[in-house]
Amino acid sequence: MTANPIGHSAPRSRAARAAAAAAIAIAAAIAAAIIIVTGSSASPLVSVYPLPGTHEAPPGTQITFRGLPRDAIGHVVVRGSSSGRHRGVVKSDSDGQGASFLPRSAFTPGERVTVSTSLRVRGARRGTFSFTVERPSHPITSTPLPVVPAGPGQVDAFRSRPDLRPATVTVAADATPPAEGEIFVAPQNGPYQDGPMIVDPQGRLVWFKPFPVSSRTLITDFREQTYLGKPVLTWWQGFENQGSGRGEGVIYDTHYRQVATVRAGNGLSADLHEFLVTPQGDAYLTAVSPVSIAGIHKPVADAVVQEVDIRTGLVLFEWHALDHIPLKQSEMTPESPGHIFDPYHVNSIWPTADGKLIVSMRNTSAIYEIDKRTGRIVWTLGGKASSFRMGAGTQTAFQHNAVLHRDGTLTLFDDGAGPPKVHTHSRGIRVALDTKRMTATLVREYDHSPPTLANFEGSTQALDGGDVVLGWGQQPYISETDASGRQILDARFTGPNSSYRAYRFRWSGAPADRPAVTAQNGASTTTVYVSWNGATRVARWRVLGGSAPGSMRTLTAVPRSGFETAIPVPRQADVEVQALDPDGHVLGTSAVTPAR
């Protein structure tokens, strides 16, 4: 028997004892409920990165906690098996839903790092987890980009903007309505300049940011996205070596002013293959981390997927292919050509509505769905270890740009060649995925007329209404196919140029600078050349002239004609030009320019 903690008391009736027992049971149930509720709210399940058990964490890694505010993280102890205990600071993510421990010094390559907390950590035991630090190999170095020769009509030249020498685009057919928007590409083979470029449906230049080929700067993944609720231009820029890059993401506003630079975290550099901005103000990036692995005689390129908080630069998520995909699933081997063994080569990332990621890997010819919380691969589409029964026409080779749509279909660009040549031609495809029966069925194939084969790069963009825009990567083509499968746009770089991806967007730009003007005198006339790089709402140009800045009067107004408009007026000493919108309102005015 257990003694009464209060003391002896008189015997009670059976009813009194039953009532007391019921009261005790109710009180116990209430107390248990309080404990459960309190424990649940005070101890949320937290995701951490590097994931517990990671074998290839960079020496400069931070330790990310997601699923609770900074003040709830509590005491964190970080200890390396070689480097000892690490001091650091904890910084909050901009959304208030996580924070990162930033060590004051890097970890030692090859050591095991143990992190101890009082949190409920997913994949950890009593709040303690560990990871191993990679042994870095030689970093990716810069190499020159291929440069094509300048042939007739292959490069634009403008009198008002002699600093711009972009590759030209020729449109062979265009049955799409103008409302479908402009074409976004980034020529990468010169001959004089590369850079992000917008052209209209007729192939005429709208906007170009030049990078001389001597700078070795590659631009990829140029497109319109939304950042903090506003339309922006985004691209990756950096240098390349054997198909992998080291660089950063760039964000420009509608006035063509840079508003953000986005870098990979944990001591890595952003790779050239993906720069995707989320509605929450974060960005998905790829990174290539060359590491040394025992028994392999050359550096091994670990493929890394990161989500980065644009406003703070902190890593919100990180995943390493080497930890999850066996090397034997690659189409490559250590004996494959090149100074580096590249078994994975991630080339696209797409977040799903239920918190997973669709990741395409060129060198496994497979696409993966990854659970962000655990890092687990949910399914594999294609390649050597497909989770799906692949229907006729669904197997891809060295594919790019996999996007999962709300209807459960997946679009992607199937290169069909690496080399080696696996298919007769490249194509875009749409595949229906049945994740209950685990079957993949071809819905539609999007081909180019005539057929073409790209060894690398390429994109498939599904537009509202059923049209699909295809960038043909290594090949110079950009095409659009309607919902019935008819090719309604056929455009190409006039010369043998290429673009990593191609898109089409309805873009509205208002440059922060002035229209550019030059004026050349003839015997009795002055020809005014005017342009405004990136201005999309200019309908007409109004020319003013005079003998001095204070004596300007209107001479003429003419419709805008392409990127640069040539306007003849009676001979003038000075000219000034105003850009007018469709309603006649002045959008911008040039400087007063002397005629020469």
C-alpha positions, 0 to 999 in steps of 0.5 A: 500500500501507498501511504496517504501523503496528507495523513490519516482520514476517516473511512469513506463510502463506496460512492464517495470513493467512486466519485473521488476516483472519477475526479482523479481520472478526469484530472489526470486526463486534463493534465495529460492533454496539457502535457501533449499540447504544451509539448507539441507547441513547444517542441516542433519537429525541425528539419536541419541541413546538412541533413543528418548523415550527410557525407559531403558537407562543404568545410564552410557549411552553416547549420540550418534549422527550419520550422521554428523561430530563431529564439526557439532554437536554444543552446547549440553545441557544434563539435568537429572530431578534428577541429574541436568545438566551434563557436559561432552566431545564430542568424534568423531567416527573413521569414521568421521560420528558421535560423542558421548557426554560422561557425566562426571557422571552417570545418576540417576536411574529412572530419565528423561534425556532431551537433547537439541541441534540445530540439526535436530534429527530424532524423536525429536522436534526442536532438543530436545529429552528425555529418561528415565534411567533404574532402574538396578537390580542385575548383572549377577554373575559367575557360574561354567560351566558343566564339563564332565568326561574324558573317553577313547580317549576323550582328546588329549595329546601331548608330545611336548605340555603337556600344551594342553588338548583339547577335541577330535573330531571324524569324522565319514564321510567326503565327502567334499573336503579339500579346504572347510577348517577347522572346528571351534568350542569351547568346553565348558564342559572340562573335563580339558580345554575349548577354541577356537579350530580349527580341520582339516577335519579328526578331528585332532587338528590345533590350540587350546587356552586353558582355564582351567575349573577352570577359569570358562571362557566360549568361544563362537562364535569362527570363522574367520572374516575380520577386517580392510581388514585382516583375523582374528580369533574372539570369545567372552569370559567371564562367564555365568549364566543361559544362559546369559553372561558378557564378551568381544569380542577378535580379534587375527591376523593370527600370533595368536596375540591379536590385539583388545578387544571389550567391550559393551558400556554404562556401559554394558557387552557383552553377549555371543551370538553374536560378529560380525565384520563389513567391516567398523571396527565396531562390533555388540554385544548383552548385557543383562541388568537386570532391576527392573520393578514394579509388577514383583518380580524378575529382568527382563533381558532387551535384548540390541543390540549394534554396537560399534566402535572397534577403539574408543569403542564408541557406534554407535547404541543401541536398547532395546527390552523392549521398543519395544516388549510387554512382553506378546509375550514371551514364558516365564513369571515371574513364569518361573523357574530361578532367573531372568525373561528372556523374550527375549534372543537375540541370533543373529544379522545380518545387511542387505544391506539397513541398517536394522538388523535381530535379533533372540530372543530365548524366543519369538521364533521369528525373527525381522527386525529392522530399525536402524534409528528409532528403529522401528520393520519392521516385525516379523517372527514367534512367537505370533505376526508374520507379515507373514503367516507362510507356512508349516514347517516354524514355529520355537521354540527357534531358533538361528543364523538367517542370511538373504541372498542376494536372500531374503532367511533366514537360521536359526537353529531351536532347537525345544525345550527349554524345553518344547519340541515342535518339534521331532528334531532340524534342520537347515532350509532355508525360503523364505520371500515375504515381499510384500505378507508377506508370509514365505515358507520353501525352504529346511530343513537340518536334522542330521542323526540320528535325534537329539534334542538340548535344546539350542545353535546351528548354520547354516552356508551357504557356497558358492556352496550350502553346509550348516554347522550345529553346533548342540549346546547342542548336540556334533555334527557338520555336513555338508549337500550339496545342494542336501540335502545329509549329507556329513560330520558327526563329533562329540566331542568324549565325551559328549561335546558341542559348541555354534556354529560350522563353517568351514573356509579356514584358514591360520595361521603362529604362531609368536612363534617357533615349540615345540620340545621334544626328548626322548632317547632310547638305540640306537635311539632318538624319536623327537616329534614336533608340532607347534600350529596353523601352517597351511602351514607345509608340512614336518619336517626337523630334525637336530642333533649334540653334541652341538648347533654349530654342527647341521647336517641334519638327516632326513625330514619327512611329517607332520602327524597331530598336533604332529609328532613323528620322530625316528633318531639315538641317539643324544645329541641335536636336532633342527627341521625346519618346511618346506612349500610345496616348501621346504622353512623354515617357522620356526625353533625350539630351540636346545633341549637336548634329555633326 
